[in-house]
Amino acid sequence: MATKTATLTEKVAAKTVPIYIMGKKYEVPGALTIMKAMEYAGYQYIRGCGCRGGVCGACATVYRKVGDYKIYTGLACQTVVEPEMYLTQIPFYPANRAAYDFETAEPTAETVYQLYPELFRCVACNACTKVCPMDVEVLDYVSALKRGDLKAAAEISFDCIQCGLCASRCMGEMAQYHIAQLARRLQGGKLAPKAGHLEKMCTEIDGGAFDDLLAELKTMNEDELKKVYTEREMEPHMGAEEWTPASDVGLA
């Protein structure tokens, strides 16, 4: 009697694990990320999902593991489910975000202090760093800001994806990621040397260098646009520092 050989996909799908989403139990394939597991369970993402690749910070997730008192955090698009995991997502955290006019804002530490005086409520508990899914040294950039070092704060916080998990654990009740964003804007927009290639590109755009290319794209149907998109030259994910594109079409 002939037997059907299970495909790899079928074997993976057969190995389900129990997880709890918002307190309700579901059986999902054990190889899925939290995001894919939630969709497998029937959830539809209305918000809390963006890039699906660990860049946008929209899918911050809080979870517990069986038999463990600790609260764990991660990004739903990257974290793989575990048996008996209890989880919930935080697509938005109601943290304070100061309003300001960037054009008139002075690029000084005093500007940060005026807009975010809660910065000095920091007790250096380091919970912010421990909860960061991007391994950003959050306490280090907070400390740099308290010293008035905007450049250091901007550099240390560069990999922040604005997920808000640091604010969710802060004993000082401040929004570290919004404060760091202000520091990066002040440093990059008003203190750091201007990039010559960026100015050149802006001049090229204003001069209409790409008008013909854009006009051509507008004449294409959906299938043609997909073909152009998938066949475009892309920088390798693990490309070397000296990598340059073979074609300079579309580059200024």
N, C-alpha and C positions, 0 to 999 in steps of 0.2 A: 504494500500500500504506500503510495507516494505521500510524502509530507511536505508541507510548505516551509521553506526556509525563511525565517523572519529577517526583514531588512534591519539595518542599523537603526533607522528611524523608529521602527516598530519596537525594537528592543529598548531603546532609550525611553520611548513613551510608556512602555510597560512598567518601568521602574518609577512608580509614583511615590510621593512622600506627602504626609499630611502637613498643611500649614494653616495658620489662622489669619484671616484678613478682616480687620475691624471686628475681631472676636468670633467670626464665623469660620468653621472648619471646611477646608477644601482639599481634595486630592489632586496634586499636580505633578507633572514629570519633574524628576529631581535634577535634571540638567539645565533647567530654565533659570533665567534671571528673575528677580522679583517682578519686574515690569512685564515680562512675557508670561510669568505664572499668573499674574492678576488678569491679564487678557484671556489666558486659557480658562480661568475660572469664570469668565463672563463679564468682567469689568470693562467698561469702555472709558478711555481717557478723554475727559473733556478739558482738563487742565492738569498740570503736574507732569507733563511730558513734552519734551522739545526735541533735542538733538538725538537722543537715544545713544549717545556715545561718550558721556562723561564730560561734556563741555558746558552745557547751558545751566546746570544746577537746578533744574525745575523738579527733579524727582527725589528730593531728600526723603529718606525713609528712616523710621525708628523701629527697632525690633528687639525682642528678647529671644534667647535660646533656651531650650528646655534644661531645667536644673541649674540655671545660671542667674544670679541676682542682677547682673550688670545690664545696663541698657546699651545697645549697640546702634550705630548709625551707619548709613551708607547711601549710595545712589542706587535707585531701583533698576537703572539700566545696566549696572555693572555687577551688583551683588547677587550671587547665586543662592537660591533657596536652600534651606536646611530643614530636616525633619522637625516637626513640632514648633517651627518658628512662629512667633506671634508678631505681627507687623502692622504698621499703619504708615501712611504717607503724610508729609507736611509740604504740600505744594506751595504754600505761602505762609510766612511767619509775620505776624503784625508788629514788625520792629519799627522804631522811630527812624524816619528819614527826613533830614532837615531840608528845607526849601531855601535856595539861594540863587543869586544871579551870577553865573560863572564869569560873565564878561567883566563885572566890577569886583569880583572876589579877589582879595590880595593873596598872593601865593606864599603865605606865611603860616607858621604853626598857630599863631593867634586866631586865624580864621577858623581853623579846625576846632580850637578850644571854645570859640564863641558859638559855633554851630552845634558842637557836641560836647558840652561841659561834663556829661556823664562819663567821658573818657577817664576822668580821674576817680571814678568809683571803682576802677579795676583793683582787685585785691590779689592779683597774680596767682590765682588758683590753678590756672592753666587748663581749665575744663574746655575752653575754646579750642585750644590746639589738639587736645585728645579727641574731640568730636569731629574734627575736620576730615572729610573724605578725600581731600586732595593733599593731605599731609603738609598744609601750609602752617608755618610756625606763627600762629595767630598772636600769641602773647608777645612774641618778639617784635612784631610790627606795632602792636599797641604800646609796648615799651619805647620803641623808637619815636612814636608820635608824642609820647609824654616828655621825651627829651627834646622834641622839636625838630627831629630829623625826618623831613618829608621824603627825601631821596631814599633813605633806608627803608622806610615804611612802604614806599611804592614798589621797591624791588622785592622785598620780602613777601608782599601780598600779591605779586604779579599773577600767580596761578589761581587766585580766588575765583570761584565760579558763581558767587552770590547765592548759594543755596540757603543761607540763613541758619544753618545748624549751630553755628557758634553763638548766635544771639539766643537760641533756644536754651542754652545751658549756662548763660552768663549770670553770675551772682551779682554783678554790677548793673545788670539790666540795660546793657548798651548794645547797639547794633554794630559790631566790629566791622562787618563787611561793607556797610554803608560808609563808615568812617574811613576805611581804607580806600574805598572808591574815590572819595573826595581827595584824599592824599595823592592818588595816582593822577587824577585830573589836574590838580594844581601843579604837580611835578612835571607831568608830561606836556601839559598845555602851556605852561607859563615859565617853567624854570629850565627844563632840559633843552639842550641845543636843538635847533630846528634841523630836521632831516632834509638834506638837499634833494634826494630822489623823490620825496613826497611833494615838495614844492614844484618840482619839475612835472610830476604826474598831474597835479592840480592844474597847472598851466596848460598842459596838453589837453586835458578834459575840457577846460573852458574854451580852448581854441577849436574844439570840434574834431579832434583827432579820431574819436571813436564813433562819430555820428553815422558813418557809412556802415560800420559793423553792426551797430544797433538797428539801423534801418533794415539790413539784410536779415537779421534775426526775427524782426517783426513780420517778415513775409513768410516765415516757415510755419508749417503745421506742427501738431504735437509730436508726431512720429519723427519728423526731421529734427526737431529740437532735442528730443531724447537721444537721437543718434549723435548729434553734435556734442551733447553733454557727456555721453558715455565714452566717446572716442577722444575727448580732449586730453591734452598732455597734463599730467598731474605730478606734483612733487611726491617722490616715494615717502612712505611713512617713516622709513628708517634711512632717509637720504643723508648723505654727508653734508657738512657745512658748505662745501664749495660747489654743491649742485647748482646747475643753471639749466633753464629750459632749452630744448633744441631749437625752438622757434620763438621769435620775438614778436610775432603777430599779436596785436592787442596789448603790447607792453610799450610803455613810454621810455 
